């Protein structure tokens, strides 16, 4: 009995470790919501301190290869001027880069620094408007957009130079090895714990097979037991 109790306790501990809480993931907003110039908010993910890490800062980018994030307080007039341009770039670039439906290569998002000032400070936002490119859970490139100059040209040059340079390419073949590497690096412990839980379950079932109807051991015990005849 003590052996069975220990096995059950170990199984419970392993299962709890495997089912640890996962970070929240952005799943988009209702299509009815709209952004600047009537574009749907699905073009640009609205991130905050609760879901930023669970998406942008994950090793596999929350299922996205690269994020382009605009950090800006929405009350700031230069940010209000850049926002419709940012939505235009989001729609155009996401349609161009995400032709392969099996993987999201590029995702645009924005953070309202008037609401999430601490998050913006953590991401080293030093001026507004501020745009950053993330990949593999890290901040790769940043740019402060000069609102006194042509912001559309600045955004275009920033994306063309740093988001997906022509020499980089976005083929699925180049993405798969990286995904597998990240999976084995960050999920290896989960796999080991799951296998350990499975092994404990099998051992428990084998050690208690006599108690399960229909098992070979139960049938053997029935055949070998003496028959009692009542008159």
ABEGO torsion letter per residue (X at the ends): XAAAAAAAAAAAAAAAAAABBBBBBBAEBBAABBBBGGBBAAABBBBBAAAAAAAAABAAGGGBABBBBBBBBAABAAAAAAAAAAAAAAAAAAAAAAABAABBABBBBBBBAAABAAAAAAAGBABOBBBBBBBGGBBABBBBBBAABBAAAAAAAAAAAAABBAAAEABAAAAAAAAAAAAAAAAAAAAAAAAAAAAAAAAAAAAAAAABBGBAAAAAAAAABBBBBBX
